Amino acid sequence: MEGTNMKRYIMALFAVILLVGASGNGVLAKEQSTKELVPNASSAVLIERDTGKLLYDKNSHVKLPPASMTKIMTMILIMEALDEGKIKSNDAVRVSDYAASMGGSQIFLEPGEEMTVHDLLKGIAIGSANDGSVAMAEKIAGSEEAFVELMNKKAKQLGLKETFFKNATGLPSAGHYSSAHDMAMMGRELLKHEEITKYTGLYEDFLRQNTKKKFWLVNTNRLVKFYPGVDGLKTGFTQEAKYCLTATAKKGDMRVIAVVMGAPNPKERNAQVTKMLDYAFSQYETKRLYDRYQIVQQVNVQKGSQPKLAAVTSESISVLNKKGDRNSEAKSVITLHNNIKAPIKKGQPVGELKIMQHGKVVTSSPLLASEDVDSASWWRLFKRTISEMVH
């Protein structure tokens, strides 16, 4: 009997050892698989767009040449100028001698040629056009130098501490640098302009379609064609920077941004970005809480031509959960600015929306005025006061 009990004890102990070993190997395998996401690149980062949550990091704060990923900031300023009405999509842009002289990737603009903002943006987003980037820089700021000042000003506004620009293209220049982290943050900012993916998500298109100089564009980001859900954002290559890519992909409500810098060749760059995207979509899920420009609350306006206006979200807002996590309820906390007085411009910050999860703030985003509100005349204010007294 004692021998039988001893055998059972030994077998049970052996089973426990196997179980613990298997569990340990599983944890180790998971750690190794995460580490092996980007083995052959200088730096990399993976974030979820709406929350900005970090999902993977490899030397993401190291300053490196970003090459043509620089054009993400160029496109941010173009989209802002469009939103603010400073330029229009169908505006004709006249190409200067200087813009036409840009080397590297280009759409072969000629001095004096005119092309619309829409087509130039297409050339930048799809074909990484250096000549198109400088033409747009001159259109918006008057010169590339003035445009670069706007680029660096925007980088400061975004809190990017590892970025400094010397040009609008990413062509090699001493002191022109960024980091994987900062590129991801720029990608996040650009994606606030949701229409940008109509350009960056195109695999191929044409310029000058009705002329003898018809030009075929093919996206330098091959993942747009070969990875479902990828619709941007920007590749980069120089001898110094090697192969770089800031990619974004969306599945369902979840959008992620993956950055690789300093990969040895395009195949390795694309494979490592693919691994990061696969990891994100297999391990995490998001729940959309608000769409961009969704009305959140009515705001009282003092001395305005109308007494209230709608406060709207400035971007889409989601919460990110590990798959299988059921204890993840989110709470919205709305704070409106005190004493909101007319005149008010559309897009002006009027409050803040915070998303709380597990007792912590996971997202903080400004609320914006949905429309312009002029100051009310004294007669309108008088009638409003009388009306309120009567009621």
N, C-alpha and C positions, 0 to 999 in steps of 0.2 A: 504493500500500500504506500509505504514511504517512498519507494522507488518511482511509483506512478505519479505521486504528487510532485516529486522532484523533476520528472520529465515535463509535467505540465507547467511547472514554474519556469523551467529553462525555455520552453517553447513560447510562453507568454512574454518572457523577458526579451527573447530574440525578436518577437513581433513588434514590441515597443521600440526596440532599437531601430528596426527597419522603418517603422512609421516616423520616428523622429528624424532619421536620416533622410527619408524621402521628403519630409517637410522642409528640413534644412536645405536640401538640394534645390527644392522649389524656390525658396527665398533667394538662394544664391543665384539660381538661374535667372530669376526675375531681375536681380541687381545687375547681373552680367548683361542681360539683354538690354537694359536701359543704358548701361555704359557703352555698349557696342552700337548704339544708334548712329553715332557719328565718330567712327574711329579714324577717318582719314581726312581731317580738315582742321584748320587752325582754331576755329571757334564756331559755336552754334547755339541756338536758343529756340525754344518752342513755347508759345503762349496761346491761350484762348483769347479771342479778340474782345468779346464783350466785357469780360471781367479783368482781362490783363493778367490772369493767373499764370505763373510760371509752371510749365509741365516738364521741361528738360533744359539743362544748362551745361555748356562746355565752354569755359573761358569767355563768357559772353560780354565781359566788360573790357576786354583787351582792345586797344585802339589799332585799327588796321585800315588799309586803303579799301574803300567800298566799291571802287570802279563805277560802273554804270548804275548800280543801285542808288547812287546819288540822285538819279532822276526821280526817285520816290518823293524827295523833297521838292524837286522842280514841279512835279505833278500836283503836289499839295497846294502850292502857291497858284498854279493854273486853276485848279478847282475852286479855290477860295475867290479868285478874281472873277470867275464865272458866277459863283453864288452871290457875290456882292454887286454884280452888274457892271463891274469895271470893264469887262470884255464880254462879247457875245460869241456863241459857238460859230455863227456864220460870218464873223468879222474877217476881213481879208488882212493878212499879215504880209507886209513887204519884206523880202529877205535882203539883208545888208551884205556887203562884200565880206565882212568879218564872219557873219553867221555861215555864209556859204563856204568859207575856207576851212571849216572844222574837218579834221581827219577822223579816222576810226569809223565806227558804224554810222551810217548816214543814209539819207534819202535823196542825196545828190541835188540839193536845192541850188539854184543858180542866182547870182546877184540880180536883184530887181524882180525876181519871180514873186508872184503873190499866191498864197495858199491860205485856206481858212483855218481858223483856230481848231475846228473839228478835225480836219485832216492832219494838221501838225501834231495834235494830241495823239491821234492814231499812229502817226509815225514814231512818236516818242515811246508810247506804251507797247507797241508791237515790235517795231524795228529798232528801238533804242537809238533813235536819230540824234546824233550830237548837233548837227546843223539845225534840226528842228527845235531842239532844246534852247539853243542860243537865240534863235529867231523869236521864240516865245518869251524868253527872258528880256529881250530888247523891247518887245511889244508891251510887256507889263511894267517894266521898271525904267525903260529908256536906254539901259546899257546892261551888259552882263555883270559888270562890277556892282552896279546898284542892286541888281537882282540877287547877287550873292550876299549882299548885306541883309536883304530880306530873308534869305535862307537861314543865315546865322541867327537873325533875330527870332525867327520862328523856332529854331532849335532850342534857344534859350527859354522861350515861352513854354515849350514842351518839357522842359527840365532835363534836356539831353546834355550830359556833362562830358561825354566822350566823342563829341562830334564837332568838327570845324570844316567848313567848305571854302574852297578857293575858286571853284567854278561851278557851272550849272550842269555839267556833263559827266564828271567822274574821270575825265582824262587825267593822266598822272600829273601831280603837282605837289611839291614839297609842302607839308603841313596840312594836306587835305586828308582827313581821316574820319572814321566812325567806328562803331562796334556792333556786334550782333544784337546786343540789347537795344541800342539806340535805333538800329534799322527796324527792329520789330515794333518799337514805339512809333516810328514814322509810318510804318505799314498800318498800324492800328489807326493812326490819325487820318491817313489817306482813305481808309475804308469807311470812315464816317460819311464820305461822299460816295454813297452806294452806287451811283451811276458810273463810277470809274471802272468797274469791272466789265462794263459794256465795251470798254477799250482793251483793258489788260486781259480779258477773257477770250478775246478773238485769237484764233490760231493763225488765220491768214486773211488778207484783204488787199485791196488795191488803192493806189493813189493815182491822181491824174487820169481817171478812167476814160474820159472822153477826149484824150489827146494822143498824139503819137508817142509821148513819153510815159505811157502807162507803166506804173511801177508796182511790182508784186511784193507785198509785205508778208513775211513769215515770222511768227513769234519766236523770239530767242528762248522763251521758256517752253520747252517741249512738253512739260508736264501738263500744260493746258490741254493738250490733245490726248496724252496717255494716262493721266490719273483722273478718275471721275471726281468732279467737284472742284478741281483746281481752276481758278479764274484770275490769277495774277500771282505775283505783282511785278517783279523786276529781276532780271539777271544782271551779272556784271563779270567782266574779264579784262584784266591787263596782265602783263608779265609779272608785275609786282604783286598784284592782288590775287592772282590765280583765278580759279573759278568760284563765283559767288552766286547766291540766289536768295531772294526774299520771296517766299511762296505763300499763298493763302489758298485754303480749300474750305468748302462748306458742304456739310451733310446734314439734312434736316435743319434744325435751328442752331446747330453748332458750327462755328467758324473758327479756324485756328490759323496761326501765322508761324511759319518755320523759316529760320534763317541759317544758312551755311556760308561761311567765309573761308577762303583759302583751300578749297578742294583741289586735288591735283589734275582733274580732268572733268569734262561735263558728265561722263557716265557715273563717276563717284559722287559728284555733287547731286545729281538727280536721284541716285539710289539712296543716299543718306537722308535727303529731304523726304523721300517716299517712306523710309523707315519711321521717321518722326511723325508723319501724318498718319500712318497705320497705327502707331502706338497711341496717338491722341484719340482717334476714333474708336479704338478697341477698348480703351480703359476709362474714358470719360463720356459724359453726356451733359447737355445743357438744357435748361428750361427757359424759354423766352418769357420775359415779364412785360416788357414794353417795346413797342416799335419806335423807330425814329419819328419825331414830331407828333407823337401821341399826346392827346390832351390829358393832363394829370389833375389839374385843379384850376378853378377860376380865381383870379387875383383882383383885389380891389385897387383901383387907380385913383389917386388923388388929383383933383383939378384937371381931369381928362375930358376929352370930347365924348367919351363913353365911360361909364363908371367901372366896368370890369373888362378883363381880357383873359384869354386862356393861356395858362402856363403849359408848355409842351416840352417833351424830352428832346435833348440835343443829339441823341444817338440811340441805337437799339440797346436794350439792357437785358441781360440774362444772368442766371446763376449756374455755376458749374458744379457738378457732382461726380464723384467716383461712381462708376456703374455698380449698382447693387446697394448704394447708400440710401436707405429709406428715411433716415432721420435728418432731413435737410430742408425743413420749411424755411422760407424766406419772408422777411417782413420789410415793408416799405416805410421809410420815414421822410416826410416832406417838410422842408423848412422854407418859408417864403421870406424875402427881404422886407424889412420894415419901411414904411413910408415910401411906397412906390408912387412917384409923381410923374405926371405928363410934362413934357413930351417923352414918348417911349418909342424906340426903334425896334422893328421886327428883328428877332434874334438877340436882343439885349438880355443878359442874365437877370432873372427875377426871383430866383430861388435855387434850391439844391435838393436833389433826390438821393437818399442813401438807402442801400439795400443791406439789411442785417441778416446774418446767418450764423448759427451757433454762438450768438451773443457778440459777434464781431461785425464791423463794417467791411463788407466784401467789395462794394462798389459805391463810388461817390461821383455824381454827375450833375452838371448845371441844368437848371430848368430855364427855358427861354420864352420871351414874349412871342406870341403867335402872329402878331400884326403890329403895325404902327398905330400909335394913339397920339393925336395932337392935343395940345392944351385947349381947354374949353374957354369960350368967351365968357365974360362976366355975366352976360344975359343968360346963357345956358346954365351957368352955375346957380344963378338966382332962381331960375325956374325949377331946377332940380331940388334946391333947398326947400322951396315952397311945396313942391310935390311930396317930399319926404315928411314935411310937417303935417300936411293934410292926411297922409296915410299913417 
